[in-house]
Each structure stands twice: as structure tokens, then as C-alpha cells.
């Protein structure tokens, strides 16, 4: 039986927010079993924001969580690292409004969590085993999860740009595979979109140091970390968004041209499926009460 994990000691990292462009710092602390991952703001209210599907308040270019007006933006890379390393419970204190971008990938958060170490808690992990297909999206952009004995992702990205084109990748997303094949893949953006993004309060902290920037015909960075870095980052983001379910997923996700908004539609659909199944189980139990001697 797999047991839940947290970290052994408190660790911290700071940098600049990708979208806000402002200084940001996160401090990760151990948390008890069944706590899940919870963000805490450093404003006077010290608001607690659980990383759950119902706390998603914005999925436009990043995943933003919020409670009672307090918000934490761009949580997906940290969430992906924690999920891949099997960290079930964390308290994440956020100074600023956004998780720092670091180099635009999950690799710095993997290193941070490894430096904190893992601690076993006395409660079992409770995987969500997919038992029937669940699909969201349309003909052009969609996500589907089907039954599988492990967690895997097969993703096709089709972008009409000479630097991207069609990329496809498939991974059984174990800790080793995530660390070696996915964690270093950086977020990306198109130079033509920068003006509009910044006008809308986004990408203010974006640079060649924390994102792959795609020009009119080619990537402006010196080099890509992987030939198919774009699709690998889409898988990384998907893993981070699925981590909002709060439990490991056993299923095979097949994706085409999705993004954060569609990721959250799948998360909500999975959560609704298991909630309905739990309700049916409860009804059956109540309709067959145990006789008392």
C-alpha cells in the first residue's frame, strides 16, 4: 500500500512572476496527511487557497486559484513537480500574486522539492482509477481519458507555424520519466502576441530567460532543450492541472491542441464523475442497512 508523502523540511525560492513581472517568493512547508496542497497568501488576511478544481478562478494562459478575492497565479509548474514526485501534502506560502517563473519549466521546482526531501505519512494514497472514457472539447481541440493501469499521456500539438508544426509525444508519466523527459520543457509564446498579452496584464515578466519565444519564422532563443519541447511543455501543464484533483490519477489521457481552459474542463468532468459515483455508492449503502443484533 502506497502511503501519502509530504516534504521533510521547509524550503523557499524566489524570482519574478511570468505574467505580473513582479517579485515573487514561495516557501514550501510540510503538511499533514489528507491536507492536500494548500496555498497561503501573505496579505493581512492570510487566506488559505486549497489546490482544488473549485478554486480555479482563471485559466487564461495560466492556472489561477482564488478564494474570497485572494488569488495565486501560475501554479501549474509547481503543481506538476509535486504530483510527479508523489508529494501529496504541502503548505505553499506565496509572497506576491504569482508563483515565480524561474526558467519557465518545472525543473527548478523539482530541484527544490528534492532538496526538501520526502517524508512518509501514516495514511494511504487514494488513486482515482478511471473506469470509463471521459471526453471534453470539440473536433479541433479535445482531451479524453480512458482506463489504464498507470498514468500516461499521449499528446498531439498542431500549430501552423514553421518553428512548431505538428508534434506528437507519448509518455508513461512516472517520476523518472517526468524528471528526465518533461520537467525541463519551458513555457512558450509567440512574439506577435506579446503586445496584446501585455495590454491585458499578461507576460509582463516574460523574457528569453524564462520562456521559449517564437518569432515570425524561428525560435528566438539560442536553442531548444528538446526537438519537441512545445508538446512536452503542454504535457507538463496538463499534469499540473490534473494535480488539482488532489489524488493520483490512473488513466491514459489522449489530447489534441488543448490548453489550460480545456484541461480544467477535463478536471471538472473527472471530479463530477467520481462525485456521482460516490453518491450512488452512498445511496446503495443506505438502501441496504446492516441489521443490528
C-alpha positions as CSV (number, residue, x, y, z in Angstrom):
1,X,0.0,0.0,0.0
2,X,1.4,3.4,-1.0
3,X,1.4,6.0,1.7
4,X,0.9,9.7,1.3
5,X,4.0,11.9,1.2
6,X,5.0,15.4,2.3
7,X,8.4,17.1,2.5
8,X,10.9,16.8,5.4
9,X,11.9,20.4,5.8
10,X,10.9,23.9,4.8
11,X,12.4,25.3,1.6
12,X,12.0,28.5,-0.4
13,X,12.7,30.1,-3.8
14,X,12.1,33.5,-5.3
15,X,12.1,35.1,-8.7
16,X,9.8,37.1,-11.0
17,X,6.3,36.3,-12.0
18,X,5.9,35.4,-15.7
19,X,2.7,37.4,-16.1
20,X,2.8,40.0,-13.3
21,X,6.5,40.9,-13.9
22,X,6.7,41.5,-10.1
23,X,9.0,39.9,-7.4
24,X,7.6,36.6,-6.1
25,X,8.6,34.1,-3.4
26,X,7.2,30.8,-2.3
27,X,8.0,28.9,0.9
28,X,7.1,25.2,1.0
29,X,6.4,23.6,4.3
30,X,5.4,20.1,5.4
31,X,1.7,19.4,5.8
32,X,-0.2,16.6,7.5
33,X,-1.9,13.7,5.8
34,X,-5.1,14.4,3.8
35,X,-4.3,18.1,3.8
36,X,-3.5,18.3,0.1
37,X,-1.7,21.2,-1.4
38,X,-2.8,24.5,0.1
39,X,-1.6,27.9,-0.9
40,X,-1.5,30.7,1.7
41,X,-1.2,34.4,0.9
42,X,0.9,36.8,2.9
43,X,-1.6,39.6,2.9
44,X,-3.2,40.6,6.3
45,X,-6.0,38.0,5.8
46,X,-3.5,35.1,5.3
47,X,-6.1,33.5,3.1
48,X,-5.8,29.7,2.6
49,X,-6.5,28.6,-1.0
50,X,-6.7,24.8,-1.5
51,X,-5.5,23.5,-4.8
52,X,-8.8,22.1,-5.9
53,X,-11.0,22.3,-9.1
54,X,-13.5,24.5,-7.4
55,X,-10.9,27.2,-6.5
56,X,-9.8,27.8,-10.2
57,X,-10.9,31.3,-11.0
58,X,-9.0,31.9,-14.2
59,X,-7.4,29.6,-16.9
60,X,-6.4,32.3,-19.5
61,X,-2.8,31.5,-20.4
62,X,-2.1,30.1,-16.8
63,X,-3.9,28.5,-13.9
64,X,-5.0,30.9,-11.2
65,X,-6.6,29.9,-7.9
66,X,-8.6,32.1,-5.7
67,X,-10.7,32.3,-2.5
68,X,-12.6,35.4,-1.3
69,X,-10.8,37.7,-3.7
70,X,-7.3,36.4,-2.8
71,X,-5.5,34.9,-5.8
72,X,-2.4,33.0,-6.7
73,X,-1.5,32.8,-10.4
74,X,0.5,30.4,-12.5
75,X,0.5,27.4,-10.1
76,X,0.8,24.7,-12.8
77,X,4.5,24.1,-12.9
78,X,4.9,23.7,-9.1
79,X,1.8,21.5,-9.1
80,X,3.2,19.3,-11.8
81,X,6.5,18.9,-10.0
82,X,4.8,17.9,-6.7
83,X,2.5,15.5,-8.5
84,X,5.3,13.8,-10.4
85,X,7.4,13.4,-7.3
86,X,4.4,11.9,-5.4
87,X,4.1,14.8,-2.9
88,X,0.5,14.8,-1.7
89,X,0.6,17.4,1.0
90,X,2.2,20.8,1.1
91,X,1.7,24.3,2.6
92,X,2.8,26.9,0.0
93,X,3.2,30.4,1.3
94,X,3.2,32.9,-1.5
95,X,4.7,36.4,-1.2
96,X,3.3,38.2,-4.2
97,X,0.5,37.4,-6.6
98,X,2.2,34.7,-8.6
99,X,4.4,31.6,-8.4
100,X,7.9,32.7,-9.7
101,X,8.5,31.7,-13.3
102,X,12.1,30.6,-12.7
103,X,13.3,29.3,-16.1
104,X,9.8,28.7,-17.4
105,X,9.8,25.0,-16.7
106,X,9.2,22.7,-13.7
107,X,12.8,21.7,-13.3
108,X,13.7,24.3,-10.6
109,X,10.6,23.1,-8.6
110,X,11.8,19.5,-8.9
111,X,15.2,20.5,-7.6
112,X,13.6,22.5,-4.7
113,X,11.4,19.5,-3.7
114,X,14.3,17.1,-3.8
115,X,16.3,19.5,-1.6
116,X,13.4,19.4,0.9
117,X,13.4,15.6,1.0
118,X,10.3,13.3,1.2
119,X,8.6,12.3,4.4
120,X,6.1,9.4,4.6
121,X,2.8,10.0,6.4
122,X,0.6,7.4,8.0
123,X,-2.3,7.5,5.6
124,X,-2.8,5.6,2.3
125,X,-2.8,7.3,-1.1
126,X,-6.2,7.1,-2.8
127,X,-5.7,7.0,-6.6
128,X,-8.6,7.9,-8.9
129,X,-8.8,4.9,-11.2
130,X,-10.6,5.8,-14.5
131,X,-13.2,3.1,-15.3
132,X,-14.8,4.6,-18.5
133,X,-13.8,7.1,-21.1
134,X,-14.4,10.8,-20.3
135,X,-14.0,13.4,-23.1
136,X,-14.2,17.1,-23.4
137,X,-13.7,19.6,-26.3
138,X,-14.6,19.6,-29.9
139,X,-13.3,18.2,-33.2
140,X,-10.3,20.5,-33.3
141,X,-9.3,20.7,-29.6
142,X,-10.1,17.9,-27.2
143,X,-9.0,15.8,-24.3
144,X,-10.0,12.2,-23.4
145,X,-9.1,10.0,-20.6
146,X,-9.5,6.2,-20.8
147,X,-8.9,3.3,-18.4
148,X,-5.2,2.4,-17.8
149,X,-3.2,0.6,-15.1
150,X,-0.9,3.6,-14.8
151,X,-0.9,7.3,-15.6
152,X,0.1,8.2,-19.2
153,X,-0.3,11.0,-21.6
154,X,-0.4,10.9,-25.4
155,X,-0.5,14.4,-26.9
156,X,-0.6,15.9,-30.4
157,X,0.1,19.6,-30.9
158,X,-0.7,21.0,-34.3
159,X,0.4,24.7,-34.8
160,X,0.5,26.4,-38.2
161,X,4.0,27.8,-37.7
162,X,7.3,26.7,-39.3
163,X,9.0,26.6,-35.9
164,X,6.4,24.3,-34.3
165,X,4.3,22.4,-36.9
166,X,2.9,19.1,-35.8
167,X,4.4,17.5,-32.7
168,X,3.3,14.2,-31.0
169,X,4.6,12.6,-27.9
170,X,3.5,9.8,-25.5
171,X,4.9,9.1,-22.0
172,X,4.1,6.8,-19.1
173,X,4.4,9.6,-16.6
174,X,6.5,8.0,-13.8
175,X,8.7,10.2,-11.6
176,X,11.8,9.2,-13.5
177,X,10.2,10.0,-16.9
178,X,8.9,13.4,-15.7
179,X,12.3,14.4,-14.3
180,X,14.3,13.3,-17.3
181,X,11.9,13.9,-20.2
182,X,9.3,16.6,-19.2
183,X,10.4,18.8,-16.3
184,X,12.9,20.9,-18.3
185,X,10.4,21.8,-21.1
186,X,9.7,25.5,-21.0
187,X,6.6,27.5,-21.5
188,X,6.4,29.3,-24.8
189,X,4.8,32.2,-26.5
190,X,4.7,33.9,-29.9
191,X,6.3,37.3,-30.5
192,X,3.3,38.5,-32.4
193,X,1.1,38.1,-29.3
194,X,3.3,39.9,-26.8
195,X,1.7,43.3,-27.3
196,X,-1.8,42.1,-26.8
197,X,-0.8,39.9,-23.8
198,X,0.9,42.8,-22.1
199,X,-2.1,45.1,-22.8
200,X,-4.2,42.6,-21.0
201,X,-1.8,42.4,-18.0
202,X,-0.1,39.2,-19.0
203,X,3.5,38.2,-19.9
204,X,4.9,41.3,-18.2
205,X,7.8,39.3,-16.8
206,X,8.3,37.1,-19.9
207,X,11.8,37.0,-21.4
208,X,14.2,34.8,-23.3
209,X,15.4,33.6,-19.8
210,X,12.0,32.1,-18.8
211,X,10.2,31.3,-22.0
212,X,10.7,30.0,-25.5
213,X,9.9,32.9,-27.7
214,X,8.8,32.1,-31.2
215,X,9.4,34.8,-33.8
216,X,7.9,35.1,-37.3
217,X,9.7,32.1,-38.7
218,X,12.0,30.7,-36.0
219,X,12.6,30.4,-32.3
220,X,14.5,33.4,-30.9
221,X,16.2,31.6,-28.1
222,X,19.7,30.1,-28.7
223,X,18.3,26.6,-28.8
224,X,15.5,24.3,-27.7
225,X,16.1,21.8,-24.9
226,X,14.2,19.1,-26.8
227,X,13.3,19.0,-30.5
228,X,9.7,18.7,-29.5
229,X,9.9,21.0,-26.4
230,X,6.5,22.6,-27.3
231,X,4.4,19.4,-27.0
232,X,6.4,18.3,-23.9
233,X,5.5,21.5,-22.1
234,X,1.8,21.0,-23.0
235,X,2.1,17.6,-21.3
236,X,3.8,19.2,-18.3
237,X,1.0,21.8,-17.9
238,X,-1.6,19.1,-18.2
239,X,0.0,17.1,-15.4
240,X,0.0,20.2,-13.2
241,X,-3.7,20.9,-13.9
242,X,-4.7,17.3,-13.3
243,X,-3.0,17.6,-9.9
244,X,-5.8,19.8,-8.8
245,X,-7.9,16.7,-8.4
246,X,-5.9,16.2,-5.2
247,X,-5.3,12.4,-5.8
248,X,-3.1,10.5,-8.2
249,X,-4.9,9.5,-11.5
250,X,-4.7,6.1,-13.1
251,X,-5.7,6.6,-16.7
252,X,-4.5,7.4,-20.2
253,X,-5.0,10.9,-21.4
254,X,-5.2,11.4,-25.1
255,X,-5.0,15.1,-26.1
256,X,-5.1,17.3,-29.2
257,X,-4.4,21.0,-29.1
258,X,-5.7,21.6,-25.6
259,X,-4.8,24.4,-23.1
260,X,-5.4,25.3,-19.5
261,X,-9.1,26.0,-20.1
262,X,-9.7,22.6,-21.7
263,X,-7.5,21.0,-19.0
264,X,-9.8,22.3,-16.4
265,X,-12.9,21.1,-18.2
266,X,-11.4,17.6,-18.0
267,X,-10.5,18.0,-14.4
268,X,-14.1,19.1,-13.6
269,X,-15.6,16.2,-15.6
270,X,-13.4,13.7,-13.8
271,X,-14.3,15.3,-10.4
272,X,-18.0,15.2,-11.3
273,X,-17.8,11.5,-12.4
274,X,-16.3,10.4,-9.1
275,X,-18.6,12.6,-7.1
276,X,-21.6,11.0,-8.8
277,X,-20.2,7.5,-8.3
278,X,-19.7,8.3,-4.6
279,X,-23.3,9.4,-4.3
280,X,-24.5,6.2,-5.9
281,X,-22.4,4.1,-3.5
282,X,-23.9,6.0,-0.6
283,X,-27.4,5.5,-1.8
284,X,-26.9,1.8,-2.3
285,X,-25.4,1.5,1.2
286,X,-28.4,3.4,2.7
287,X,-30.9,1.2,0.9
288,X,-29.3,-1.9,2.3
289,X,-28.8,-1.1,6.0
290,X,-26.9,-3.5,8.2
291,X,-29.2,-5.2,10.8
292,X,-28.4,-4.6,14.4
293,X,-28.3,-7.6,16.7
